[in-house]
Amino acid sequence: MITRIGVAVVGCGMIGQFHLEAMKNLPEFEVIGVWDANPSLAAEVAQKWNIRPFCSFEEIINDQKVGMVDICLPSGLHGKYGVEAAKAGKHVMVEKPIDITIEAAKQLVDACKSSEVFLATILQNRFSPSVAKVKDALNKDVLGRLLYGEATIKWYRPKEYYTARLSRGTLQYDGGGALMNQGIHTIDLLLWFMGDVKHTRSLVKTSLHPIELEDLGVAIVEFESGAIGTIIGSTAMKPGFPESIELYGEKGSIALEAGRIIRWKVDGTEEGPHLDGVPVGSGSSDPGGIPIENHIAQFRAVAQAILANEQPPVSGEEAIKPLQLILDIYHMSGK
Ligand SMILES: NC(=O)c1ccc[n+]([C@@H]2O[C@H](COP(=O)([O-])OP(=O)(O)OC[C@H]3O[C@@H](n4cnc5c(N)ncnc54)[C@H](O)[C@@H]3O)[C@@H](O)[C@H]2O)c1
């Protein structure tokens, strides 16, 4: 029986290095090495972690010790590299968004199925204990019939964030701006809590930054259930504010801010014991400000599922839902 999964991290930028930091806490993963289009970065990161700097992607997929390829590349490359890894018989873990087009995302899902390998997509905020508690409460009908859900991501990124990497803020690599890149976590949670969407109306703009994509977008949605939702996503709201989700149902309202429960006003329930005292991190003004605990929790769940030969969370099909909604928001705004 396999007790550890050999991992190669592909992409040594901000999130690739964050993954290495998170994985050091998990004995289920043995990080074999890293690869990046920038060989000196790969060498530097490999030296820091005392792992192998792979010279090419082919080297990774031909390495018998690598059981899973962890894709931390710009979003528009996720599907392409994921498909190659799956065809070589490697499990695939891929950062959000699963890709930037539905076609590429579905190709990745199909490639993993036909090669009989697992696909896990990173949407780590689902693994925050407070988010899981809200999900559990909704499953137990604590709010009754849901009426309205609101996702608010008023974040800020300075100009340097977009100029630091050629890929950032570009249609080719990011596929979308504030909604696709930053807002997707909160949009995913809104869908997870409220259910699938029936209709979307939207207005999306590049309001502040000199980028190809939106830095401000607003959408109104109607869920399959008949409930209504609103979404605002931005990277132009200086200085950046913690993201939030507000849920309103027949029996009251629950709200989360940056992964922490800040409201639990439910009929017949005392609010105090449900509130979280300690603030959790947010990427509101710094991409590195996200809390590492959620990544660690998702990695642990992924590793345990794969070792038990079960589908790890979050499946490709689940990850396509927020991608589809964001693409619909762009489409309805004429983008
Ligand atoms: N889950 C989260 O909270 C979170 C946070 C940040 C980023 N992300 C996701 O992680 C991914 C990477 O984002 P990032 O901020 O780390 O980007 P980044 O630009 O910092 O890093 C990307 C790395 O990929 C390398 N690269 C680019 N093209 C390549 C290619 N063709 N082959 C090999 N390497 C290549 C670059 O040299 C760079 O080192 C994106 O999809 C992003 O959406 C997720």
The ligand as an SDF file (V2000), in Angstrom:
LIG
                    3D

 44 48  0  0  0  0  0  0  0  0999 V2000
   -5.5000   29.6470   -4.4210 N   0  0  0  0  0  0  0  0  0  0  0  0
   -5.0910   30.8880   -4.2890 C   0  0  0  0  0  0  0  0  0  0  0  0
   -5.4540   31.5880   -3.3470 O   0  0  0  0  0  0  0  0  0  0  0  0
   -4.1730   31.4700   -5.3430 C   0  0  0  0  0  0  0  0  0  0  0  0
   -3.4110   32.6200   -5.0500 C   0  0  0  0  0  0  0  0  0  0  0  0
   -2.5600   33.1160   -6.0340 C   0  0  0  0  0  0  0  0  0  0  0  0
   -2.4910   32.5020   -7.2870 C   0  0  0  0  0  0  0  0  0  0  0  0
   -3.2630   31.4160   -7.5470 N   0  0  0  0  0  0  0  0  0  0  0  0
   -3.2360   30.7700   -8.8680 C   0  0  0  0  0  0  0  0  0  0  0  0
   -1.9560   30.1950   -9.0630 O   0  0  0  0  0  0  0  0  0  0  0  0
   -1.5560   30.3100  -10.4190 C   0  0  0  0  0  0  0  0  0  0  0  0
   -0.1840   30.9690  -10.4730 C   0  0  0  0  0  0  0  0  0  0  0  0
   -0.2800   32.2650   -9.8950 O   0  0  0  0  0  0  0  0  0  0  0  0
    1.0230   33.0130   -9.2950 P   0  0  0  0  0  0  0  0  0  0  0  0
    0.5100   34.2300   -8.6240 O   0  0  0  0  0  0  0  0  0  0  0  0
    1.8620   32.0530   -8.5510 O   0  0  0  0  0  0  0  0  0  0  0  0
    1.7520   33.4270  -10.6340 O   0  0  0  0  0  0  0  0  0  0  0  0
    3.2660   33.8180  -10.7920 P   0  0  0  0  0  0  0  0  0  0  0  0
    3.3390   34.6490  -12.0310 O   0  0  0  0  0  0  0  0  0  0  0  0
    3.8210   34.3550   -9.5240 O   0  0  0  0  0  0  0  0  0  0  0  0
    3.9850   32.3990  -11.0520 O   0  0  0  0  0  0  0  0  0  0  0  0
    3.8090   31.6570  -12.2240 C   0  0  0  0  0  0  0  0  0  0  0  0
    5.1110   30.9320  -12.5170 C   0  0  0  0  0  0  0  0  0  0  0  0
    4.9150   30.1470  -13.6910 O   0  0  0  0  0  0  0  0  0  0  0  0
    6.0710   30.2600  -14.4980 C   0  0  0  0  0  0  0  0  0  0  0  0
    5.6940   30.0030  -15.8940 N   0  0  0  0  0  0  0  0  0  0  0  0
    5.0240   30.8100  -16.7250 C   0  0  0  0  0  0  0  0  0  0  0  0
    4.8360   30.2120  -17.9170 N   0  0  0  0  0  0  0  0  0  0  0  0
    5.3820   28.9720  -17.8070 C   0  0  0  0  0  0  0  0  0  0  0  0
    5.4700   27.8730  -18.6760 C   0  0  0  0  0  0  0  0  0  0  0  0
    4.9870   27.9120  -19.9190 N   0  0  0  0  0  0  0  0  0  0  0  0
    6.1020   26.7800  -18.2390 N   0  0  0  0  0  0  0  0  0  0  0  0
    6.6230   26.7270  -16.9880 C   0  0  0  0  0  0  0  0  0  0  0  0
    6.5550   27.7500  -16.1040 N   0  0  0  0  0  0  0  0  0  0  0  0
    5.9360   28.8590  -16.5190 C   0  0  0  0  0  0  0  0  0  0  0  0
    6.6070   31.6560  -14.2840 C   0  0  0  0  0  0  0  0  0  0  0  0
    7.9960   31.7290  -14.5630 O   0  0  0  0  0  0  0  0  0  0  0  0
    6.2760   31.8810  -12.7950 C   0  0  0  0  0  0  0  0  0  0  0  0
    7.3680   31.5350  -11.9670 O   0  0  0  0  0  0  0  0  0  0  0  0
   -2.6540   31.0910  -11.1360 C   0  0  0  0  0  0  0  0  0  0  0  0
   -3.4920   30.2030  -11.7930 O   0  0  0  0  0  0  0  0  0  0  0  0
   -3.4140   31.7750   -9.9980 C   0  0  0  0  0  0  0  0  0  0  0  0
   -4.7910   31.9450  -10.2900 O   0  0  0  0  0  0  0  0  0  0  0  0
   -4.0780   30.8810   -6.5860 C   0  0  0  0  0  0  0  0  0  0  0  0
  1  2  1  0
  2  3  2  0
  2  4  1  0
  4  5  1  0
  4 44  2  0
  5  6  2  0
  6  7  1  0
  7  8  2  0
  8  9  1  0
  8 44  1  0
  9 10  1  0
  9 42  1  0
 10 11  1  0
 11 12  1  0
 11 40  1  0
 12 13  1  0
 13 14  1  0
 14 15  2  0
 14 16  1  0
 14 17  1  0
 17 18  1  0
 18 19  2  0
 18 20  1  0
 18 21  1  0
 21 22  1  0
 22 23  1  0
 23 24  1  0
 23 38  1  0
 24 25  1  0
 25 26  1  0
 25 36  1  0
 26 27  1  0
 26 35  1  0
 27 28  2  0
 28 29  1  0
 29 30  1  0
 29 35  2  0
 30 31  1  0
 30 32  2  0
 32 33  1  0
 33 34  2  0
 34 35  1  0
 36 37  1  0
 36 38  1  0
 38 39  1  0
 40 41  1  0
 40 42  1  0
 42 43  1  0
M  CHG  2   8   1  16  -1
M  END
$$$$
